[in-house]
Amino acid sequence: MKVVILGGAGFIGRKLAEKLTALGELKGREITSLHLVDIVEPLPLEAPFPVTRVALDLAKADNMAQAVPADSGAVYHLAAVVSGQAEAEFDTGMQANLFGTLNVLERCRALAEPPLVVFASSVAVYGGEIPLPIEDWYLLNPQTSYGTQKAIGELLVNDYSRKGFIDGRGLRLPTVTVRPGKPNAAASSFASSIFREPLQGEEAVCPVAPEATMWICSPRAVIANLVHAAEIEAEAWGKNRCLALPGLLASLGEMVEAMRKVAGDEPVSRIRWEPDPTIQKIVANWPADLKPEKALRLGFKADQSFEDNIRYFLEDDIRR
Ligand SMILES: NC(=O)c1ccc[n+]([C@@H]2O[C@H](COP(=O)([O-])OP(=O)(O)OC[C@H]3O[C@@H](n4cnc5c(N)ncnc54)[C@H](O)[C@@H]3O)[C@@H](O)[C@H]2O)c1
């Protein structure tokens, strides 16, 4: 089976490509090739099967035959402009996140065999006046352009699946931390940089108070859940192909104390707490507490503790 990863140069796309290469199979079928697509060229990847790497813009419908080859069996649609950028640049967000997603789904619909499609959504689809914890049946009421674009993507994944054009699955990802590399344009970027930089001897600023809470998961957990999403039988999803993934509810203060337990006082001393009212306001509106019963029933998993997230970062992204 050919597996396509759209957003294959991104943080999660790269880790997923490495995981699938190590597994060698998906949904009981041997992976015979991997097709990595991104607006920037994905890095080479050593694998026991052919890996193609393509740089193109998914917002352009003409690119779609190259983005999703005719023999694609599974398509991971992870490509997106992240939250901060989609809010600051409305047109860029609409092009990549809304029209890009529609182009992907239309191309999948045109294939002879309906492919399995896994779509990365976000807990940013929730918001407004809702009681916590958020349950599976709650109204999607995004309060950002990014969340709105993801919510529309979810509706389309459901409808294209209902029509039999694709076998779709949409996952509302928690904030994934600790993210390696450089800070990105996500409003949540600090939730990785306050661990990533201090663990590597650099200072970092935390713009929110220690009491602020987030719904989080590790890169390892999100990759395992992306693989699991493809493994579940179509019928088990019922009449909604999209769900919130399990995560951990943690305050920034608790997360920092977890880093102290794993790595000692020194990295913690490199964090400067400098509240930024703008970011504090954004974070206060994030849906942090969820009750993802359907996902748990279907076998999706959360991390055990944030200490694990710190250990995974040291093992997977530093020591390597
Ligand atoms: N990382 C998180 O905490 C998190 C949380 C919730 C949801 N998500 C979602 O998961 C997915 C992957 O996230 P990530 O953290 O790896 O982000 P990322 O920014 O590292 O990767 C996204 C990739 O999409 C590519 N892309 C953007 N616009 C494109 C276009 N028009 N055509 C082709 N490629 C384009 C980017 O170049 C980038 O490499 C995204 O859809 C994101 O919205 C991530």
The ligand as an ORCA input file, in Angstrom:
! r2SCAN-3c Opt
* xyz 0 1
  N       1.452     20.209     17.018
  C       0.338     20.445     17.696
  O       0.384     20.748     18.897
  C      -0.993     20.346     17.021
  C      -2.157     20.500     17.792
  C      -3.398     20.420     17.162
  C      -3.464     20.150     15.802
  N      -2.317     20.010     15.068
  C      -2.431     19.773     13.644
  O      -1.577     18.697     13.273
  C      -1.043     18.900     11.967
  C       0.466     18.810     11.993
  O       0.966     19.780     12.916
  P       2.511     20.075     13.103
  O       2.703     20.451     14.516
  O       3.333     18.993     12.506
  O       2.658     21.389     12.230
  P       3.864     21.812     11.266
  O       3.693     23.281     11.025
  O       5.165     21.365     11.796
  O       3.525     20.991      9.937
  C       2.546     21.380      9.039
  C       3.152     21.337      7.661
  O       2.165     21.742      6.701
  C       2.850     22.393      5.668
  N       1.952     23.231      4.880
  C       1.334     24.377      5.280
  N       0.622     24.890      4.287
  C       0.776     24.059      3.231
  C       0.299     24.069      1.890
  N      -0.496     25.062      1.437
  N       0.663     23.063      1.058
  C       1.487     22.072      1.496
  N       1.965     22.019      2.741
  C       1.631     23.011      3.598
  C       3.915     23.209      6.380
  O       4.982     23.577      5.509
  C       4.347     22.274      7.501
  O       5.508     21.546      7.173
  C      -1.571     20.258     11.516
  O      -2.707     20.047     10.721
  C      -1.960     20.945     12.795
  O      -2.992     21.895     12.594
  C      -1.094     20.095     15.652
*
